[in-house]
Amino acid sequence: MANRQKMSKTRDKKPDWQERVVQIRRVTKVVKGGKKLSFRAIVVIGNERGQVGVGIGKASDVINAVKKAVADGKKHVVDVPLTRSNSIPHPINGIGGAARVIMRPAAEGTGVIAGGAVRTVLELAGVRNILAKQLGSNNPLNNARAAINALSNLKTFSQFAKDRGIIIE
């Protein structure tokens, strides 16, 4: 009986990493014999506790493209400092290609106010209260990369103090 309870506890535990497919595109390469079809998948992975990554993968079928994208996303994980209200510590801008993203911290109860790929990145990073706006481009890959760029440049209060040589009391 104790063994059965032990199994149910491990089964009920939420998986550590979540993955969400942002886009799947059918892409072609022109070769001597004609056109070669393949699929490109953009996947965001995160643990909803301050770690998130974006990966892309290409393969001749969708399933393998998604697997490759997940593996690529795990290689490019960034840590996100979160406040007590599950927001970001300060306003920040991010750039990815022609896409620009503006992020501002929000009060408790605001929710994730963002669109497209940026919303997916923020939700999987564990951010619960934030205001974000995509500017410049509506390309999901570049917007996801801009969001990752912004989140990777965030600093906590203690990091700012350490950089300036101020002792926190």
VENSULJO-V631948 format. One record per pair of residues at least 4 apart in sequence whose C-alpha atoms are under 6 Angstrom apart, sorted by the first residue. I is the first residue (numbers start at 1). J is the second residue. D is the distance in Angstrom with one decimal. If there is no record, write none. Layout:
{{I & J & D} {I & J & D}}
//
This chain:
{{16 & 47 & 5.6} {17 & 46 & 5.5} {17 & 47 & 4.6} {18 & 45 & 5.5} {18 & 46 & 5.4} {18 & 47 & 6.0} {19 & 44 & 5.7} {19 & 45 & 4.3} {20 & 43 & 5.6} {20 & 44 & 5.4} {21 & 42 & 6.0} {21 & 43 & 4.4} {22 & 42 & 5.4} {22 & 43 & 5.5} {23 & 41 & 5.8} {23 & 42 & 5.2} {24 & 40 & 5.6} {24 & 41 & 4.5} {25 & 39 & 5.6} {25 & 40 & 5.1} {26 & 38 & 5.9} {26 & 39 & 4.6} {27 & 37 & 6.0} {27 & 38 & 5.4} {27 & 39 & 5.7} {28 & 36 & 5.4} {28 & 37 & 4.6} {29 & 35 & 5.6} {29 & 36 & 5.1} {30 & 34 & 5.8} {30 & 35 & 4.5} {31 & 35 & 5.9} {38 & 59 & 5.6} {38 & 60 & 4.3} {39 & 58 & 5.5} {39 & 59 & 5.5} {39 & 60 & 5.9} {39 & 62 & 5.9} {40 & 57 & 5.6} {40 & 58 & 4.4} {41 & 56 & 5.6} {41 & 57 & 5.3} {41 & 65 & 5.6} {41 & 66 & 5.5} {42 & 55 & 5.9} {42 & 56 & 4.6} {43 & 54 & 5.9} {43 & 55 & 5.4} {43 & 69 & 5.8} {44 & 53 & 5.8} {44 & 54 & 4.6} {45 & 52 & 5.7} {45 & 53 & 5.4} {46 & 51 & 5.5} {46 & 52 & 4.1} {46 & 124 & 4.6} {46 & 125 & 5.6} {47 & 51 & 5.8} {48 & 124 & 4.8} {48 & 125 & 4.7} {48 & 126 & 3.7} {49 & 126 & 5.1} {50 & 79 & 5.6} {50 & 80 & 4.7} {50 & 125 & 5.0} {50 & 126 & 5.6} {51 & 78 & 5.7} {51 & 79 & 4.7} {51 & 80 & 6.0} {51 & 125 & 5.4} {52 & 77 & 5.3} {52 & 78 & 5.6} {52 & 125 & 5.0} {53 & 73 & 4.9} {53 & 76 & 5.4} {53 & 77 & 4.1} {54 & 73 & 4.6} {55 & 69 & 4.7} {55 & 72 & 4.7} {55 & 73 & 3.7} {56 & 69 & 4.3} {57 & 65 & 4.8} {57 & 68 & 4.7} {57 & 69 & 4.1} {58 & 65 & 4.7} {59 & 64 & 5.9} {59 & 65 & 4.7} {78 & 152 & 6.0} {80 & 151 & 5.9} {82 & 86 & 5.5} {82 & 87 & 5.6} {82 & 88 & 5.3} {83 & 87 & 5.3} {83 & 88 & 5.9} {83 & 89 & 6.0} {85 & 108 & 5.6} {86 & 127 & 5.2} {86 & 128 & 5.2} {87 & 105 & 5.6} {87 & 127 & 5.4} {87 & 129 & 5.0} {87 & 130 & 5.9} {88 & 105 & 5.2} {91 & 103 & 5.6} {91 & 104 & 4.3} {92 & 103 & 5.4} {93 & 101 & 5.6} {93 & 102 & 4.6} {93 & 150 & 5.5} {94 & 100 & 5.7} {94 & 101 & 5.1} {94 & 146 & 4.8} {94 & 147 & 6.0} {94 & 149 & 5.2} {94 & 150 & 4.0} {95 & 99 & 5.9} {95 & 100 & 4.6} {95 & 146 & 4.4} {96 & 142 & 5.0} {96 & 145 & 5.2} {96 & 146 & 4.1} {97 & 142 & 5.7} {98 & 137 & 5.9} {99 & 135 & 6.0} {99 & 136 & 5.0} {99 & 137 & 4.7} {99 & 142 & 5.7} {99 & 143 & 5.5} {100 & 134 & 6.0} {100 & 135 & 4.9} {100 & 136 & 5.9} {101 & 133 & 5.7} {101 & 134 & 4.7} {101 & 135 & 5.9} {101 & 146 & 6.0} {102 & 132 & 5.5} {102 & 133 & 5.2} {103 & 131 & 5.7} {103 & 132 & 4.3} {104 & 131 & 5.1} {105 & 130 & 5.0} {106 & 129 & 5.2} {106 & 130 & 4.8} {110 & 129 & 5.3} {111 & 128 & 5.4} {111 & 129 & 4.4} {112 & 128 & 5.7} {112 & 129 & 5.2} {112 & 130 & 5.1} {113 & 131 & 4.9} {114 & 119 & 5.0} {114 & 132 & 4.9} {115 & 119 & 5.1} {117 & 140 & 5.4} {117 & 144 & 5.3} {118 & 144 & 5.5} {118 & 147 & 5.8} {122 & 127 & 5.5} {123 & 127 & 5.7} {140 & 144 & 6.0} {148 & 152 & 6.0} {161 & 166 & 4.9}}
//
